[in-house]
Amino acid sequence: MPDLDAATPAPLDAAARDALARAFLPSRWDYHYARSKLSSDPLYDGVAGALAGSRGPLLDLGCGLGLLAHHLSAVGLDLAYSGVDNDAGKIARATTAAGNAGLRQAHFDCIDLSRGLPAHSGSVTILDVLQFLPPEAQQPLLREAARRVAPGGRLVIRTGLAGTCWRARVTRGVDVLSRAIGWMNAGPRRYPERAQLESLLAREGLSTRFQPLWGRTPFNNWLVVASR
Ligand SMILES: C[S@@+](CC[C@H](N)C(=O)[O-])C[C@H]1O[C@@H](n2cnc3c(N)ncnc32)[C@H](O)[C@@H]1O
């Protein structure tokens, strides 16, 4: 059984966050992005807490720059890590930064998740990605991700949820803006509904816990942790 009560790793202090962001130099943009993301968004601390005590390697779907790999290593969760994303530029920068940081357990590949997932057994993360996939690709992706979760592993998702509250409106607005300025290679399509997500994962044998994970941000972000 996974140790669901394993201690949550302590958050990184400012010096540790800066050291981690420096792996993304000489790109000043990526360095500042990593610094501000690590200091303003509770995402990676939340994910580290969810993965503490898990067993097996981690597949990070839509990994972007691979910041999660750096954070997990810095808090002492040394999981074998494989990150995939369909943005070839981000994968190249993620590979360089992981090399700069000496993350020998981290590997990256350019893959379009709407066309299928790589073979894997362990834990899976899907962080701030679902809404960018075409609606018809979301459910197959979730099913295939669930099937890759081994006993002792976790499926950890962060996502906005469908809704009309002000947080949901801000989340969509910023996702649209990210596309407009070229940071994202796709705009938001559809945010999942909580009941549908829960029942899909239950059909795959996973029990699920939802908790808000917006910290001091204005977003409608939820952490979903599922295990067998
Ligand atoms: C908001 S970013 C999140 C990055 C990372 N998960 C994190 O939280 O740091 C969303 C990522 O999903 C990726 N993405 C969007 N559609 C994708 C697809 N069809 N296949 C693979 N990756 C995709 C984007 O390239 C981007 O890097």
The ligand as an SDF file (V2000), in Angstrom:
LIG
                    3D

 27 29  0  0  0  0  0  0  0  0999 V2000
    0.6140   25.4460  -18.3040 C   0  0  0  0  0  0  0  0  0  0  0  0
    1.8530   24.4120  -18.9400 S   0  0  0  0  0  0  0  0  0  0  0  0
    2.1870   23.3590  -17.5500 C   0  0  0  0  0  0  0  0  0  0  0  0
    3.5960   22.8400  -17.5260 C   0  0  0  0  0  0  0  0  0  0  0  0
    3.9490   21.9080  -16.3500 C   0  0  0  0  0  0  0  0  0  0  0  0
    3.0060   20.7990  -16.2620 N   0  0  0  0  0  0  0  0  0  0  0  0
    4.0040   22.6550  -15.0500 C   0  0  0  0  0  0  0  0  0  0  0  0
    2.9960   22.6700  -14.3480 O   0  0  0  0  0  0  0  0  0  0  0  0
    5.0340   23.2500  -14.7470 O   0  0  0  0  0  0  0  0  0  0  0  0
    0.9600   23.2950  -19.9890 C   0  0  0  0  0  0  0  0  0  0  0  0
    1.8680   22.3940  -20.8050 C   0  0  0  0  0  0  0  0  0  0  0  0
    1.0610   21.4440  -21.5350 O   0  0  0  0  0  0  0  0  0  0  0  0
    1.6910   21.2270  -22.7730 C   0  0  0  0  0  0  0  0  0  0  0  0
    0.7120   20.6640  -23.7270 N   0  0  0  0  0  0  0  0  0  0  0  0
   -0.4240   21.2390  -24.1910 C   0  0  0  0  0  0  0  0  0  0  0  0
   -1.0260   20.4150  -25.0810 N   0  0  0  0  0  0  0  0  0  0  0  0
   -0.2470   19.3010  -25.1690 C   0  0  0  0  0  0  0  0  0  0  0  0
   -0.3280   18.0880  -25.9340 C   0  0  0  0  0  0  0  0  0  0  0  0
   -1.3320   17.8640  -26.8050 N   0  0  0  0  0  0  0  0  0  0  0  0
    0.6490   17.1630  -25.7810 N   0  0  0  0  0  0  0  0  0  0  0  0
    1.6800   17.3780  -24.9070 C   0  0  0  0  0  0  0  0  0  0  0  0
    1.8020   18.4930  -24.1660 N   0  0  0  0  0  0  0  0  0  0  0  0
    0.8590   19.4550  -24.3000 C   0  0  0  0  0  0  0  0  0  0  0  0
    2.1750   22.5990  -23.1870 C   0  0  0  0  0  0  0  0  0  0  0  0
    3.1730   22.5730  -24.1770 O   0  0  0  0  0  0  0  0  0  0  0  0
    2.6920   23.1550  -21.8400 C   0  0  0  0  0  0  0  0  0  0  0  0
    4.0610   22.9160  -21.6450 O   0  0  0  0  0  0  0  0  0  0  0  0
  1  2  1  0
  2  3  1  0
  2 10  1  0
  3  4  1  0
  4  5  1  0
  5  6  1  0
  5  7  1  0
  7  8  2  0
  7  9  1  0
 10 11  1  0
 11 12  1  0
 11 26  1  0
 12 13  1  0
 13 14  1  0
 13 24  1  0
 14 15  1  0
 14 23  1  0
 15 16  2  0
 16 17  1  0
 17 18  1  0
 17 23  2  0
 18 19  1  0
 18 20  2  0
 20 21  1  0
 21 22  2  0
 22 23  1  0
 24 25  1  0
 24 26  1  0
 26 27  1  0
M  CHG  2   2   1   9  -1
M  END
$$$$
